Amino acid sequence: MAVQMSDFYGLIGAFEKNSSEHVRATISEYRGVLYLDLRIFSKIGSHDGYAPTNKGIRIKLDQAPKLRKLICKAESFIAF
């Protein structure tokens, strides 16, 4: 079975940033180019809904390995 670009679209993961925000990672396509979007979502009012904010980054998916290298370098500063 062949893998299609549409198989990659959508939410790939999320984590809680604090009690009112979380970070979502999504894959999307625009004009034939795949993108990785890391966006902060903020709680809406007192219910369980969240909305995207302007805080985040969107990069071409082929740049993800460069981002991963930076994150790995940052992890070296974490005391376990």
Buried (B, 14 or more C-beta within 10 A) or exposed (E): EEEEEEEBEEEEEBEEEEEEBBBBBBBBEEEEEBBBBBBBBBBEEEEEEBEEEEEBEEEEBEEBEEEEEEEEEEEEEEEE
